[in-house]
Amino acid sequence: MPTKRLKDMMMELPGLNLPEPSEYVAWTQLVELTAIEPSGVAELIDLGWINPTKTNADEYLFRLRDVYRIYKLMRLVNDLDMSFNSGSIVVDLLDRVEELEKEVDELKRLV
């Protein structure tokens, strides 16, 4: 899902009360949007799979791309009964395929 489309969806969600579009969401919003347990978020941070930004108040902020990746991960974990480790590998591979498809499209435009 393109980041712009994800941002637009985020702005329409109730309860976020954002005054303007943001590239980041807080821990609580991440948990609500992705249906992940807080311990799961901590595990993904420990694995280095997501790298949130830390605020001056020692709170984590997550990029919209992280929200989408965790959403995909949770779909794999819940729907296909995968572990976090297996699901994270699949999501990484899907991201890589998406990058390669963009590169192929770019090369096609140049030919």
CYANA upper distance limits for C-alpha pairs under 8 A (distance plus 0.5 A):
  1 MET  CA      5 ARG  CA      7.32
  1 MET  CA      6 LEU  CA      7.21
  1 MET  CA     68 TYR  CA      8.18
  2 PRO  CA      6 LEU  CA      6.85
  3 THR  CA      7 LYS  CA      6.56
  3 THR  CA     64 LEU  CA      7.57
  3 THR  CA     65 ARG  CA      7.24
  4 LYS  CA      8 ASP  CA      6.73
  5 ARG  CA      9 MET  CA      6.75
  6 LEU  CA     10 MET  CA      6.63
  6 LEU  CA     64 LEU  CA      7.66
  6 LEU  CA     68 TYR  CA      8.23
  7 LYS  CA     11 MET  CA      6.79
  7 LYS  CA     21 PRO  CA      7.53
  7 LYS  CA     22 SER  CA      8.06
  7 LYS  CA     23 GLU  CA      7.98
  7 LYS  CA     64 LEU  CA      7.63
  8 ASP  CA     12 GLU  CA      7.13
  9 MET  CA     13 LEU  CA      7.13
 10 MET  CA     16 LEU  CA      8.49
 11 MET  CA     16 LEU  CA      7.97
 11 MET  CA     18 LEU  CA      7.62
 11 MET  CA     21 PRO  CA      7.08
 16 LEU  CA     29 GLN  CA      7.94
 18 LEU  CA     22 SER  CA      8.11
 23 GLU  CA     63 ARG  CA      6.22
 23 GLU  CA     64 LEU  CA      6.30
 24 TYR  CA     61 LEU  CA      6.24
 24 TYR  CA     62 PHE  CA      5.66
 24 TYR  CA     63 ARG  CA      5.04
 24 TYR  CA     64 LEU  CA      6.30
 25 VAL  CA     29 GLN  CA      6.53
 25 VAL  CA     30 LEU  CA      6.85
 25 VAL  CA     61 LEU  CA      5.98
 25 VAL  CA     62 PHE  CA      5.74
 25 VAL  CA     63 ARG  CA      7.03
 25 VAL  CA     64 LEU  CA      7.49
 26 ALA  CA     30 LEU  CA      6.70
 26 ALA  CA     59 GLU  CA      8.21
 26 ALA  CA     60 TYR  CA      6.75
 26 ALA  CA     61 LEU  CA      5.31
 26 ALA  CA     62 PHE  CA      6.77
 27 TRP  CA     31 VAL  CA      6.81
 27 TRP  CA     59 GLU  CA      8.27
 27 TRP  CA     60 TYR  CA      6.63
 27 TRP  CA     61 LEU  CA      7.02
 27 TRP  CA     62 PHE  CA      7.72
 28 THR  CA     32 GLU  CA      6.76
 29 GLN  CA     33 LEU  CA      6.50
 30 LEU  CA     34 THR  CA      6.51
 30 LEU  CA     36 ILE  CA      8.45
 30 LEU  CA     62 PHE  CA      7.93
 30 LEU  CA     67 VAL  CA      6.80
 31 VAL  CA     35 ALA  CA      5.92
 31 VAL  CA     36 ILE  CA      5.76
 31 VAL  CA     37 GLU  CA      7.02
 31 VAL  CA     38 PRO  CA      7.10
 31 VAL  CA     41 VAL  CA      8.44
 32 GLU  CA     36 ILE  CA      8.06
 33 LEU  CA     67 VAL  CA      7.93
 33 LEU  CA     71 TYR  CA      8.19
 34 THR  CA     67 VAL  CA      7.30
 34 THR  CA     70 ILE  CA      6.89
 34 THR  CA     71 TYR  CA      5.40
 34 THR  CA     74 MET  CA      7.50
 35 ALA  CA     71 TYR  CA      8.34
 35 ALA  CA     74 MET  CA      7.94
 36 ILE  CA     40 GLY  CA      6.69
 36 ILE  CA     41 VAL  CA      7.43
 36 ILE  CA     70 ILE  CA      8.42
 36 ILE  CA     74 MET  CA      7.32
 37 GLU  CA     41 VAL  CA      7.13
 38 PRO  CA     42 ALA  CA      6.88
 39 SER  CA     43 GLU  CA      6.66
 40 GLY  CA     44 LEU  CA      6.71
 41 VAL  CA     45 ILE  CA      6.75
 42 ALA  CA     46 ASP  CA      6.65
 43 GLU  CA     47 LEU  CA      6.63
 44 LEU  CA     48 GLY  CA      6.74
 44 LEU  CA     49 TRP  CA      5.86
 44 LEU  CA     50 ILE  CA      6.57
 45 ILE  CA     49 TRP  CA      6.56
 45 ILE  CA     50 ILE  CA      5.84
 45 ILE  CA     51 ASN  CA      6.71
 45 ILE  CA     52 PRO  CA      8.17
 49 TRP  CA     88 SER  CA      7.98
 50 ILE  CA     66 ASP  CA      7.05
 51 ASN  CA     62 PHE  CA      8.16
 52 PRO  CA     60 TYR  CA      6.29
 52 PRO  CA     61 LEU  CA      5.94
 52 PRO  CA     62 PHE  CA      5.34
 52 PRO  CA     63 ARG  CA      7.59
 53 THR  CA     60 TYR  CA      6.11
 53 THR  CA     61 LEU  CA      5.59
 53 THR  CA     62 PHE  CA      6.99
 54 LYS  CA     58 ASP  CA      6.22
 54 LYS  CA     59 GLU  CA      6.01
 54 LYS  CA     60 TYR  CA      5.14
 54 LYS  CA     61 LEU  CA      6.69
 55 THR  CA     59 GLU  CA      5.79
 55 THR  CA     60 TYR  CA      6.84
 55 THR  CA     61 LEU  CA      7.75
 62 PHE  CA     66 ASP  CA      6.73
 62 PHE  CA     67 VAL  CA      7.62
 63 ARG  CA     67 VAL  CA      7.14
 64 LEU  CA     68 TYR  CA      6.91
 65 ARG  CA     69 ARG  CA      6.66
 66 ASP  CA     70 ILE  CA      6.49
 67 VAL  CA     71 TYR  CA      6.56
 68 TYR  CA     72 LYS  CA      6.79
 69 ARG  CA     73 LEU  CA      6.63
 69 ARG  CA     91 VAL  CA      7.34
 70 ILE  CA     74 MET  CA      6.50
 71 TYR  CA     75 ARG  CA      6.80
 72 LYS  CA     76 LEU  CA      6.93
 72 LYS  CA     91 VAL  CA      7.34
 73 LEU  CA     77 VAL  CA      6.63
 73 LEU  CA     84 PHE  CA      7.91
 73 LEU  CA     87 GLY  CA      6.02
 73 LEU  CA     88 SER  CA      6.67
 73 LEU  CA     91 VAL  CA      6.84
 74 MET  CA     78 ASN  CA      6.35
 74 MET  CA     87 GLY  CA      8.47
 75 ARG  CA     79 ASP  CA      6.03
 75 ARG  CA     80 LEU  CA      8.12
 76 LEU  CA     80 LEU  CA      5.72
 76 LEU  CA     81 ASP  CA      7.30
 76 LEU  CA     82 MET  CA      6.62
 76 LEU  CA     87 GLY  CA      6.42
 77 VAL  CA     81 ASP  CA      5.41
 77 VAL  CA     82 MET  CA      4.91
 77 VAL  CA     83 SER  CA      6.43
 77 VAL  CA     84 PHE  CA      7.09
 77 VAL  CA     87 GLY  CA      6.75
 78 ASN  CA     82 MET  CA      7.67
 82 MET  CA     86 SER  CA      6.58
 82 MET  CA     87 GLY  CA      6.37
 83 SER  CA     87 GLY  CA      6.49
 84 PHE  CA     88 SER  CA      6.39
 85 ASN  CA     89 ILE  CA      6.91
 86 SER  CA     90 VAL  CA      6.91
 87 GLY  CA     91 VAL  CA      6.66
 88 SER  CA     92 ASP  CA      6.59
 89 ILE  CA     93 LEU  CA      6.69
 90 VAL  CA     94 LEU  CA      6.63
 91 VAL  CA     95 ASP  CA      6.64
 92 ASP  CA     96 ARG  CA      6.72
 93 LEU  CA     97 VAL  CA      6.67
 94 LEU  CA     98 GLU  CA      6.73
 95 ASP  CA     99 GLU  CA      6.79
 96 ARG  CA    100 LEU  CA      6.69
 97 VAL  CA    101 GLU  CA      6.62
 98 GLU  CA    102 LYS  CA      6.85
 99 GLU  CA    103 GLU  CA      6.83
100 LEU  CA    104 VAL  CA      6.66
101 GLU  CA    105 ASP  CA      6.68
102 LYS  CA    106 GLU  CA      6.65
103 GLU  CA    107 LEU  CA      6.66
104 VAL  CA    108 LYS  CA      6.62
105 ASP  CA    109 ARG  CA      6.81
106 GLU  CA    110 LEU  CA      6.99
107 LEU  CA    111 VAL  CA      6.94
